């Protein structure tokens, strides 16, 4: 089954920008975790920030899988 968000008409949305933005957010979250660990190792923020980074990474992996699936399904089209 094809994801309808990827097949809007003949021009599916360009998701590469979104992947780059998510990758940037992941980098930012990693910096934030490192900073929290250095400045306030006992901070209650470290756990939630790590969780956010984990979820962003999972979203990026899912988006990449959707793109790969869409590209492979388009290979058979004329």
C-alpha positions in Angstrom: 0.0 0.0 0.0 1.4 3.4 -1.0 1.4 6.2 1.5 -1.0 8.9 0.2 1.1 11.7 1.5 3.9 10.6 -0.9 1.6 10.3 -4.0 -0.2 13.6 -4.2 -0.8 13.8 -8.0 2.2 13.5 -10.2 4.5 15.5 -8.0 5.0 13.9 -4.6 6.4 16.3 -1.9 10.2 16.6 -1.6 10.9 15.0 1.8 14.7 15.3 1.6 14.4 18.8 3.1 12.4 17.4 6.0 15.0 14.7 6.5 17.8 17.3 6.6 15.8 19.4 9.1 15.2 16.4 11.4 18.9 15.4 11.1 19.7 19.0 12.2 17.3 18.7 15.1 18.9 15.4 16.2 22.4 17.1 16.1 21.0 20.0 18.2 19.5 17.6 20.7 22.8 15.8 21.0 24.5 19.0 21.7 21.9 19.9 24.3 22.3 16.5 26.1 26.1 17.0 26.2 25.7 20.5 27.5 23.3 19.4 30.2 25.6 16.6 31.2 28.6 19.0 31.5 26.8 21.9 33.2 24.1 20.1 35.3 24.7 16.4 35.4 21.9 15.9 38.0 19.4 17.9 35.9 15.9 16.4 35.3 16.1 17.6 31.7 18.7 15.1 30.5 16.2 12.2 30.3 13.5 14.0 28.5 16.0 15.6 26.0 17.4 12.1 25.3 13.8 10.8 24.7 13.2 13.6 22.2 16.4 12.8 20.3 15.4 9.1 20.2 11.9 9.9 18.8 13.4 12.3 16.2 15.8 9.6 15.1 12.9 7.1 14.8 10.9 9.6 12.8 13.8 10.1 10.4 14.3 6.3 10.0 10.6 5.9 9.2 10.6 8.8 6.7 13.7 7.3 5.0 11.9 3.9 4.8 8.8 5.6 3.2 11.0 7.3 0.6 12.9 4.1 -0.2 9.6 2.2 -0.6 8.1 4.9 -2.8 11.2 5.0 -5.0 11.3 1.2 -5.4 7.6 1.2 -6.3 8.2 3.9 -8.9 10.9 1.8 -10.6 8.3 -0.4 -12.1 6.3 2.5 -13.6 6.7 3.6 -17.2 
